[in-house]
Amino acid sequence: MSRQQRQAIDVLLRSTPRSDTPFTVAQQREGFAAGVGRPAPKGVVTRERTLGGRPALDLEPEGALRRGRLLYFHGGCYIIGSPETHAGLVGEFAARAGIRATSVDYRLAPEHPFPAAVDDGLASYRELLDGGEDPGGIVLGGDSAGGGLALATLLAARDAGLPQPAAVVLFSPWVDLTGAGDSMRTKEDADPIFTAAEIHAGVDLYVGDGDRRHPLVSPLFADLSGLPPLLVQVGANEMLLDDSVRLAGRAGADGVGVTLEIGAELPHVYQHHFGRLDEADAALDRAARFLTDRLGAGS
């Protein structure tokens, strides 16, 4: 059944309309919301709020533990996506972990290029701490660009002298905006979502003429020492595979506890397909256990 599910997802993802004329940012945002967005699962209550000066979405599963908050950053190449497009994924993840979640609507490029997203990430984390939340009860998560942003937020927090949270979970994180990973070339045919041209276009909108190796742009090139334990989940059929592989090596070399999971024949952020892909459900269960184990260790 699983192979059939993987093949069906691959066909679905490859059916996304392509055009010889580049889509406008507005068209990309609309298409992403329609193609990726899933509502919060049944039993997860959502509430709009403000965090760090930005709109945000609280997602609270029924029976959520009082201890523990997931601060989540959505993916979308830093130019598309929102807490609403990721309400399904974040709500499902929070429900499996039994903790509250807050998804931040950080500013997007090209209207707000780097470092706006990182500033918003740091401001949201700082407000949780200033509001009295125990850093040992906070965990961070993010997918794709949001995974890179989660790491950049923690690097900025570390450099600002703020305490680190209990753990971080990253789904297919985008952490090398130089595009130097071998998988950017070797996996282009296998990847049902991206082309190299699309990825490079997103980098141009986010960074412009800035330094693509800046540690808050590409956390792969940062000193990761002092960060909390990481769980990195990535699909084997994605161009960003080597971002995760190299990140795990860098984290380990810098003394950070890291767990790397590579899903065979799986696409970018395959966790979005929970409920219709067995590997997605299993991955979310493992990620939830990873968070709850670290939260329990700090209690």
N, C-alpha and C positions, 0 to 999 in steps of 0.2 A: 504493500500500500504506500509506503513512504516514497519509493522511487517514482511511482505514479504521481504522487503529490508534488514531488520536486519537479518533474517534467511539466506538470500542469502549471505550476507557478512560473517556470521559465517561459512557457508559451505565453502566459498572461502578460508577463513583463515585457516580452519582445513585441507584443501587439500594441504597445504605446505608440501613438502617432509620431512620425518623424517628418521633418520638413527640410527642404533645401535652403529655405530662408529661416534664419535664426528666430526663434520665438522671442517676443518681447518679455521683459521681466514680469509684467502684469499677466501675460498669457501663461508663463511658467508657474506663477503662483496659483492661478486659477486651476490649471491642469493638475498640479501637485495636490491641491486640496481635494479635487474630485477623484484622483486616482489612488491616493494614499490614505486620506482621512477616514477614520473609523470612530464612531462615537464611544464615549466611556461605557464600559461594560455595565450590565445590570448589577445593582447593589453598590455602585460607586457614585457617591454624591459629589457634584462639582459646584464650585463657588468661585466667582470672579473676585479678584483682590488686586492690590498693588504691592509690589515687593521691589525694593531697591529703586524706586521711582519709575518702575515699568509695570504695565499690566501683567497679570499672572493668573494662573488657574490652579486652585486647590482641588485635589481629588482625594476623597476620603472613603475607603472601602468600609462596608459594614463590619463592625467588630474590630476595627483597626486598633493596634496597640497604642497606648498613649505615648510610649517612648518610641522615638524614631520618626524621622522625616526624610523623604527622598527629594532632593533638589535636582530637577531634571532640565536639561537643555536639548531642545529638538534639533533634528538635522534639517538639511536643505541647502547645503553649499553656502551658507551664510547669506543667501539671497531670497529663499523661499521657506515656507513652513511656518507653523505657529503652534501654540499650545492646543488649539482646536484640532489641527490636523493629526496631532499625536495623542489626543485624549484616549483613544482606544489602547494604544501601546502602553502609555504611562499608567492608565487606570488598571489595565490587566497586570502589569508588573507590580504595581502597588498592592493590588488585591492578593496576589500570590505571596507577597512578602508580609502582608498584614500590617502595612504602615501607611501613613499619610504621605502624599506627594504634592509638590508644588512645581508647576511647569512655567518657566519664565518666557515672556514674549520680548526677548531682547531685540535691540534695533538691528535692522537688516541693511546690507549693501544692495544696490549702489548708493542709496540715499544716505546711508550711514556706514561708511567703510571702517576697516580696522583703525583704531582700537575700540570702537563703540561697543561691540558685542562683549569684549572682555571687560570693559568698564561696567557694563550692566551686570555681567556675571558676578564680578567682585562686589558690586553694590548690593546685589540680592543676597549673597552669602553673608556679607557684613551685617545686613539688617537682621537676618536670623539670629546671629550672635548677639547683636545689640539688644534684640528683643528678649534675651534671656535663654535662648535655646542652647543646650549643652552640645558642644561640638562632637562629643562622643555619641550623641544621639542623632547626628546628621550623616547622611550618605549622599553621594552625588552620582548622577547618571547622565548619559547622553549617547546619542547615536550620530554617526557620520560627522558632519561639522560640529554638531552638538557634543560629540565625544571629545573632539579637539578643544572645544570651548570649555568643557568641564575641567580638562587638564590645565588649560591656560588660566582659568579662574583660580585653581588651587596654587599654581605657581605665583600668580599675583598676590594671593592671600598670604602665602609663605613669605614673600618678599616684603609684604606690609606688616609682618610680625603677627599675623592672625593664626590661631590654632587650626590644625587640620581636622577634617571630619573622620569618621570611623572607616570609611571604605569608598571605593569608586567602581562603578560598573560601566563599561564602554562597549557599545554595539557598533562594530565596523568603524572605529574612529578614524577620522581624517586628520592626520597629525604631521604630514609632510606636504606642504603646499608647493614645494619645488618639483614634485612629481618624479623624484629620483628612483623610486622603487622599481625593481625589475617587473613586478606584476602589472605595472602601468602599460607594459608592452605585451608581456606573455599571456595576460589574462583578458586582453581586450575582446577577443572573439568569444570567450566563455562568459563574459559579463553581459547579462541581458539588459542592463540599465544604462550604463555610461559609455561614452566614447572619450578618447583623450582630449579631443577638441572641446567637448562640453566641460570637462573638468578644468582645463586651462582657462576657458572663458570665465568660469566662476571665480578662479583665483584672481584674474584681472579685475573683476568687479569689486572683490573684497579688499585686495591689497594695493591695486593700482601700481604705481612705480615703487612701492615700498619693498623692504627687505623680506623676501619669502622665507629666509632662514631665521628671522627673528623668533626667539623662543616662545613668544606669546602668539605668533602666527602659526609656527610649526613646532609644537612642543617636543617632537622627536629630537630636536637639536638642543633641548634644554637640559640643564642639570636637574634631574628628577629627585634628588636626595631630599628626604624629609616628607615625601608624599605618603599617603596611607596606602594600604593594600589595594591592588588593582585586579579586577577580573576583566579580561578582554575576550570578546566573542566575535568571530569574523567568519565569513563564508569563503570557501576555496575558490568559488567562481566569481571573484570580484577583483577589479583593478586595484583596489586599495588593500588587497591582502597583505602586501609587504609593509604597509604602514603599521599594521598590528604586529606582525612578526618582529620587525625591527624595534618597535616600541617596547615589546616584552623584553627583548634583549637589553635595551638601554635601561629600562627600569631595574632589571635584575642587577646589572652592572653598577647601578647607583644605589644599591642596597634597599630597593623597594620590593616588597613581596608582590609577586605577580603570578596570575594564572592565565594562560593563553589556551583558548579553545578554537580549533579550526574545524568548521562544519563541512564535510565532504559534499561537493556538488551543490552548494548552497549560495544564494546571491547576497548582495549587499543588504544589511539590516533585515535579514530573513525573519527576525523576531516579529516584524509587522504582520506576519502571516499566521499568527497564533489562531488556533481553532480550525485551521485548514491545512496545516503542515505539522506533522508530528515533531519534527526537529525544533520547530519554533516553540512549541509548548514545553518540550523538555529543556530547552535552553533557558526559557524564562523561569522555570522551576529551579534550575541550578543557580541562576543569578539571584533569585529570591533567597535561596538558602545561604548564598554567599553573604548577602547583606544582613540577614537576620543573625547569622553566626557572629559577624563582626559587631553588630549592635549588642548582642548578648555578652560578648567578651568585654564590652566597656561598661556593663551595668554593675 
